[in-house]
């Protein structure tokens, strides 16, 4: 049985989708939910599901990313995960952290990569007149929102969409895609999944 650590920064809706999927015949179980702020709403949601939680606050390390990543690695490693899932973890991670988890860390991003790396993806897709938008699960590399693609979910862009309405539909797709990719990844299968 694979052990999965999930890193969050906010409410943790993708974390909940992942944790709730890891039951029955699933090849993995959650071993940790970690946030970079004690007020992240997802911590209580994880605790309510019986998943161990931890906080590594980035703010005391302001200006010293290496020290933050060293503390982060220590806490994560203490829970002996086989896989690390970034689920709305809003800190850019450097080679110093990523290299230690290479091939074992995955992330979900709200765009159809390689389009729209970084923030503001929904507004950027609308501004560009895209007919479809979506989300991508990928292996994490030191390059931002890069790495081998493990799955994509697509949603049509509607004529009356706003960034918020588009974001809401993409989030629904994220909650379907991420658990499906994790299940396959935990079983050792990196064949990309494509959801309509």
Beta strands, then each sheet from edge to edge (+ up, - down):
strand 1: 2-8
strand 2: 28-35
strand 3: 53-55
strand 4: 83-86
strand 5: 105-109
strand 6: 132-139
strand 7: 149-156
strand 8: 193-195
sheet 1: 3+ 2+ 1+ 4+ 5+ 6- 7+ 8+
end
